[in-house]
């Protein structure tokens, strides 16, 4: 099994990651309403990262702490949840991470279509993760 850089986090701290995800989710929608397409995508991605952290902490008491976001997707996938929707959640998370690289580092424009597809992927990922977290 691949070794990942992780940090141990008490499961009692999951609510902080949910709050972070909620705030970034709201900010992504506010950015969209102002036609801030980069802001929409970047905040959506950070919401997804916080959601992934929340589920990883819930399941393992660990979150990914490395600097390569593609490895965050690999770490998330190691949860190997038996839920039949889990593989699709991995794909959605991966799509969001690839958008992060494009939105933050590429010399290309982000447009309304990119922002809309990003929010759609986030909403699917968020619904899945929240369905797995304790209420």
Order of alpha helices (4+ residues) and beta strands (2+ residues): beta-alpha-alpha-beta-alpha-alpha-alpha
